[in-house]
Amino acid sequence: MIMEKTILELRTAISPPYCTEEQIEIRSSQISNGMKKLFEYKQNFIDNNCDVFLLDNTIKDFDSLPESIKQIALENNLEIIFSPHNKYGKHNKGAGDIENLKFVKEKLEKYKWFIHFEPRQLLVSHQFFDSFFKKPRDLFTYNENPNAVKHFNTGLYAAETKNILSFINAFSEKELQNMVLNSVSIEYILHDFYVKNQIKFGTLSKMDLIWYYDYDNNYKHW
């Protein structure tokens, strides 16, 4: 039975195999800061029937989490799912997202709406969530690169769960391998999926968040 509720996935890769110990410490700090900012909005999630869980495919269990993230999880009674699947994600982020959404598919099927957020980013405001909860809908922002083909930002978006499930169900092992081999970006194929299938969606001019693109805390405000 589908509940008229929303599920918010906090998607992390806390300890990727390609990172140094120092880089993992920086990632952990960025993620814990992003989670703290997100949970300033905790009461609004409760008021809008939105459940929250964290999905990580680079940590094996709760005891292996960085202390700062453990503390935030305990303070907010956060469900954490540790996925063993990192076959594709360590080579292609989008393929890893699809691989791991398949892993939690049965959980997602219970909800009407799905929000994806990567808390390594730091929210400047909660305006995206305000807009979605005021009017639940498939909601995206476009990447601002004028030299690129039109595509979505995928660090924060919302969708009717059935649409995301249709999207991930279209990917076989062979197609995930193709994403890795040909460096296919999920930002483009998710956008094309919506256009091809004529699925209605809304857009905002920005996500209003800080996106870190290196380990020196250099960032872009999207």
C-alpha positions in Angstrom: 0.0 0.0 0.0 1.4 3.4 -1.0 1.2 6.0 1.8 0.4 9.6 1.0 3.8 10.5 2.5 7.2 11.7 1.4 10.5 9.9 1.9 13.7 11.9 1.9 16.9 10.1 1.0 20.1 11.5 2.3 22.7 10.1 -0.1 26.3 9.9 1.1 29.6 8.3 0.1 31.5 9.0 3.3 34.6 6.9 2.7 35.1 6.3 -1.1 38.0 3.9 -1.9 39.7 6.5 -4.0 40.0 9.1 -1.2 42.9 9.7 1.1 42.4 9.7 4.9 42.6 13.5 4.9 40.1 13.7 2.2 37.7 11.4 4.0 38.0 13.7 7.1 37.1 16.7 5.0 34.2 14.9 3.4 32.9 13.8 6.8 33.1 17.4 8.1 31.2 18.7 5.0 28.6 16.0 5.4 28.0 16.6 9.1 27.7 20.3 8.5 25.2 19.6 5.7 23.2 17.4 8.0 23.1 19.9 10.8 21.8 22.6 8.5 19.2 20.2 7.0 17.9 19.2 10.4 17.2 22.8 11.3 14.1 22.0 9.2 13.3 18.9 11.2 9.9 20.0 12.5 8.8 20.9 9.0 9.6 17.3 7.9 7.4 16.0 10.8 4.6 18.5 10.0 4.6 17.4 6.3 4.7 13.6 6.9 8.2 13.3 5.5 10.3 10.4 6.7 14.1 10.7 6.4 16.8 8.1 6.0 20.5 8.1 5.1 21.9 5.7 2.5 25.6 5.1 2.3 27.5 2.5 0.2 31.0 3.1 1.5 30.6 2.4 5.3 29.8 -1.1 6.6 28.0 -0.4 9.9 27.1 2.3 12.4 30.3 1.8 14.5 32.3 2.7 11.4 30.7 6.1 11.0 32.6 9.3 11.9 31.7 10.4 15.4 30.2 13.7 14.2 27.8 11.9 11.9 26.9 9.3 14.6 25.9 12.0 16.9 23.7 13.8 14.4 22.0 10.5 13.6 21.3 9.7 17.2 20.1 13.2 18.0 17.6 13.0 15.1 16.6 9.3 15.4 17.9 8.9 11.8 17.5 5.6 10.0 20.7 4.6 8.3 20.9 2.0 5.6 24.4 0.6 4.8 24.5 -0.7 1.2 27.1 -3.2 0.1 26.8 -2.1 -3.5 29.7 0.0 -4.8 30.4 -1.8 -8.0 29.4 1.1 -10.2 29.4 4.1 -7.9 33.2 4.1 -7.4 33.5 4.7 -11.1 30.4 6.7 -12.0 28.4 8.5 -9.4 25.1 8.4 -11.3 25.4 4.6 -11.9 26.0 4.2 -8.2 22.9 6.2 -7.4 20.8 4.0 -9.7 22.4 0.8 -8.3 21.6 1.8 -4.7 18.1 3.1 -5.4 17.4 -0.4 -6.7 18.7 -1.7 -3.4 16.1 0.3 -1.4 13.3 -0.1 -4.0 11.0 -1.9 -1.7 11.2 0.9 0.9 10.6 3.6 -1.7 7.5 1.8 -3.1 5.6 2.6 0.2 5.7 6.4 -0.4 4.0 8.7 -2.8 6.8 11.2 -3.1 10.6 11.0 -3.1 13.2 13.6 -2.4 16.9 13.1 -3.0 19.5 15.3 -1.2 23.2 14.9 -0.9 24.3 16.4 2.5 27.9 17.0 1.5 26.2 20.1 0.1 25.3 22.9 2.5 21.8 24.4 2.3 21.8 28.2 2.2 18.1 28.2 2.8 15.3 25.6 2.9 13.4 27.2 0.0 13.4 24.1 -2.1 11.6 22.1 0.6 9.3 25.0 1.3 8.2 25.1 -2.4 7.8 21.3 -2.5 5.7 21.0 0.6 3.5 23.9 -0.4 2.8 22.1 -3.7 4.1 18.5 -3.9 5.3 17.8 -7.5 8.2 16.6 -9.5 10.6 19.4 -8.9 14.1 20.1 -10.4 16.6 22.9 -11.2 18.5 23.2 -14.4 22.3 23.2 -14.5 23.5 26.8 -15.3 26.4 25.8 -17.7 25.5 27.7 -20.9 27.9 25.5 -22.9 26.2 22.2 -21.9 23.2 20.4 -23.2 20.2 21.1 -21.0 20.2 18.8 -17.9 19.1 18.7 -14.3 21.0 19.2 -11.1 20.8 16.0 -9.2 22.1 17.0 -5.8 18.6 18.0 -4.7 15.4 17.1 -6.5 11.9 15.8 -5.8 9.7 13.4 -7.8 6.7 11.2 -7.6 8.1 7.9 -6.5 6.6 6.0 -9.3 8.5 8.1 -11.8 11.9 7.4 -10.1 11.1 3.7 -9.9 10.2 3.7 -13.6 13.5 5.4 -14.3 15.7 3.0 -12.3 13.8 -0.1 -13.5 14.8 0.8 -17.0 18.5 0.1 -16.2 19.9 -3.4 -16.6 23.4 -4.5 -15.5 24.5 -3.9 -19.0 23.2 -0.4 -19.1 24.9 0.5 -15.8 28.1 -0.9 -17.2 27.6 1.3 -20.3 27.2 4.4 -18.0 30.6 3.6 -16.5 32.4 2.7 -19.8 31.1 5.8 -21.6 31.1 8.3 -18.7 27.3 8.8 -19.0 26.0 11.4 -16.5 22.7 10.8 -14.6 22.0 14.6 -14.9 21.4 14.2 -18.6 19.7 10.8 -18.8 17.2 11.7 -16.0 16.3 14.9 -17.8 15.9 13.0 -21.1 13.7 10.4 -19.4 11.3 13.1 -18.2 11.2 14.7 -21.7 10.9 11.5 -23.6 8.0 10.2 -21.4 6.3 13.6 -21.3 6.2 13.6 -17.5 5.3 17.0 -16.1 7.7 18.7 -13.7 8.3 22.0 -12.1 11.5 24.0 -11.9 13.1 26.5 -9.5 15.7 29.0 -10.5 18.1 27.6 -7.9 18.6 25.0 -5.2 20.1 27.6 -3.0 23.0 25.6 -1.6 26.7 25.4 -1.5 28.3 22.6 -3.6 31.9 21.7 -2.8 33.9 20.7 -5.8 37.2 19.9 -4.2 38.8 19.3 -0.8 39.9 22.9 -0.2 36.3 23.9 0.5 36.1 25.7 -2.8 32.5 25.8 -3.9 29.8 27.1 -6.2 26.4 28.5 -5.0 23.8 26.7 -7.1 
